[in-house]
Amino acid sequence: MSEDAGDVSHAARVAFDAFANRLVDGGILTDPWMAGEPRFREAPIFVTADLARALYKATEEVAAVYDEMCKIVAAHPELLDDFFGFTPYQKTMWLASQPLWHGIARADVFVTKDGLAFAELNCDTPTGEPEAVVLGALVAPDHDGAIDPNRDLGARFVAMVERLAASELTADAPRTIGIVYPTELTEDLSLVRLYRKWFEERGYRVVLGSPYNLEASARGPVLFGTPFSIMVRHYKTDWWGERASVWDDAKIVDTDPLEGPLRVALTASVEGRCAIVNPFGSVLPQNKRAMAFMWERIDSFSAHAQAVIRHHIPETVRLETIHEVELIAQKNEWVIKSDYGAEGEEVILGHLTTADVWRASIAHARPGRWIAQRYFDAQVDANGESVNYGVFVIAGEAAGLYTRVQNGPTDDTAVSAPALVRG
């Protein structure tokens, strides 16, 4: 490395250190590093007003397709077994909540030469809100004429929660929020801190805990002796139910459903003593086989929904419906994804995988748990980097934008950047 390059690298590190200190001072994002590398960047992604409108419109249309799918399944409960292969506890979660599934979601959208392509709609426990809100608020004042698309995200989220609570609870319900999350994990603590701040600023009492801390009372569910009437659920639906590895040659240690905590939550919800956001009904649309349902049963949808599916959802089928020989021969054209796997986890891209790993992945994918989806090329810049546009949608309406930059598929090494709209 040349001396000049070393000077540039040192200067960049010093500049990021100063930016990181400003981030940490806000009290929400406390870890600006990942494996010694920056998790964030100060330079914004400038999104044109036209692109922002297109992203928002497409996301609202895709969310409406998911809603239509949920109504189809609600009318035909046999699909839970015949198509989705739900476990007993997954069916319990859906049937206790149907057709409610949505509060806040985040779509992962990419610009391609053929238009906007959707990798998923995370409608169970979406993340990215702290990064989007904090980064935008920090850099927007430095860019005259640019709009922070997340400036109202908190107000809109709380308004949605209040609207849902008003429709499900009595007026004398305690003004207390229970945020239920995996307390043994640290990666989403920034989200918990942000949600807590949003609610406390609006006069709510907030209590935190995991499903294992839930207890029942005559007034509703209880965390550490405190009854609450609204549960903000940030514990994945597939963790509440039965658990098994998505690979047939692997096992997980803890396979039992959270029967007691789930009984407490669902009973309180059904009896009108607790409103839950997101509803447990998200167990259905969060399952990636929902995208396979859109393609395999496309004739079940309205004409407009069919057009949205064809335009924005990459061709998707259940893995077991496509011949293994075809998958192997067309390796570079497919991506396989497990039913509840997060981005970067249990997502195998054929064109980035060796032939041996691709064959082994197909051979050991547990039947009934995987989809195959057509690969699409995201638009890249001169550095070979693509932008994952995370569009937040609240109560069916686009509400904010979270941008991540990476060379290659999005995983936990992607760099979060401020999103600003202008032009």
Beta strands, then each sheet from edge to edge (+ up, - down):
strand 1: 33-34
strand 2: 37-38
strand 3: 45-48
strand 4: 104-112
strand 5: 115-122
strand 6: 176-180
strand 7: 205-209
strand 8: 214-217
strand 9: 220-223
strand 10: 226-227
strand 11: 230-233
strand 12: 275-277
strand 13: 316-318
strand 14: 334-338
strand 15: 347-349
strand 16: 370-374
strand 17: 386-394
strand 18: 397-406
strand 19: 415-417
strand 20: 419-422
sheet 1: 1+ 2-
sheet 2: 3+ 20+
sheet 3: 5+ 4- 17+ 18- 19+
sheet 4: 7+ 6+ 11+ 12+
sheet 5: 8+ 9- 10+
sheet 6: 13+ 16- 14+ 15-
end
